[in-house]
Structures are given as structure tokens and as C-alpha cells.
Amino acid sequence: MKKITEIEFRKILEGGLKNYTIIDFFSENCNPCMKMMPIVEEVETIFTDIDFYKIDETPISKDEEYE
């Protein structure tokens, strides 16, 4: 599963989706998200004709800047 940024996500949507696509929005400090990740990764190995992406929605600290 390819981890993408919000900018890459927008480019994917603007370019049009050529296949079925699953996007996993997750946060590293979200326990349910972390429990689901191995399941989503396993599903990706089964459905190879679907594009899988994940976007980290972990809140950005004040010290970090947006791209």
C-alpha cells in the first residue's frame, strides 16, 4: 500500500481514477486505525486489480510546516 500526501491525493483525483481505488485515511495515534492496517494490507494482496493508498491524518504539530 502506497503512503501518499494530501497533494498526491489531489493529483490522483484530478487525473481521474482508472481503477477501483481504496484510500485508507489513518492516524498513527489511532488504535482502531492501527488494528485495521494489517487487514487492509492483506486485502490488498487478494485484490491486486484495485489501487490501494493510505494517507496519514495524524495532526501536525505547531513546529511542522505544510508543504
Contacts in CASP RR format, 6 or more apart in sequence:
PFRMAT RR
TARGET T0000
AUTHOR 0000-0000-0000
METHOD contacts of the structure
MODEL  1
MKKITEIEFRKILEGGLKNYTIIDFFSENCNPCMKMMPIVEEVETIFTDI
DFYKIDETPISKDEEYE
1 24 0 8 1.000
1 40 0 8 1.000
1 41 0 8 1.000
1 44 0 8 1.000
1 52 0 8 1.000
1 53 0 8 1.000
1 54 0 8 1.000
2 52 0 8 1.000
2 53 0 8 1.000
2 54 0 8 1.000
3 53 0 8 1.000
3 54 0 8 1.000
3 55 0 8 1.000
3 56 0 8 1.000
4 12 0 8 1.000
4 53 0 8 1.000
4 54 0 8 1.000
4 55 0 8 1.000
5 55 0 8 1.000
5 67 0 8 1.000
6 55 0 8 1.000
7 67 0 8 1.000
9 23 0 8 1.000
9 53 0 8 1.000
9 55 0 8 1.000
12 21 0 8 1.000
12 53 0 8 1.000
17 51 0 8 1.000
18 51 0 8 1.000
19 49 0 8 1.000
19 50 0 8 1.000
19 51 0 8 1.000
20 49 0 8 1.000
20 50 0 8 1.000
20 51 0 8 1.000
21 50 0 8 1.000
21 51 0 8 1.000
21 52 0 8 1.000
21 53 0 8 1.000
22 40 0 8 1.000
22 43 0 8 1.000
22 44 0 8 1.000
22 50 0 8 1.000
22 51 0 8 1.000
22 52 0 8 1.000
22 53 0 8 1.000
23 52 0 8 1.000
23 53 0 8 1.000
23 54 0 8 1.000
23 55 0 8 1.000
24 36 0 8 1.000
24 37 0 8 1.000
24 40 0 8 1.000
24 52 0 8 1.000
24 53 0 8 1.000
24 54 0 8 1.000
24 55 0 8 1.000
25 54 0 8 1.000
25 55 0 8 1.000
25 57 0 8 1.000
26 33 0 8 1.000
26 34 0 8 1.000
26 36 0 8 1.000
26 37 0 8 1.000
26 54 0 8 1.000
26 55 0 8 1.000
26 56 0 8 1.000
26 57 0 8 1.000
27 33 0 8 1.000
27 56 0 8 1.000
27 57 0 8 1.000
27 58 0 8 1.000
27 59 0 8 1.000
28 34 0 8 1.000
28 56 0 8 1.000
28 58 0 8 1.000
29 58 0 8 1.000
37 54 0 8 1.000
40 52 0 8 1.000
40 54 0 8 1.000
43 52 0 8 1.000
44 50 0 8 1.000
44 52 0 8 1.000
60 66 0 8 1.000
END
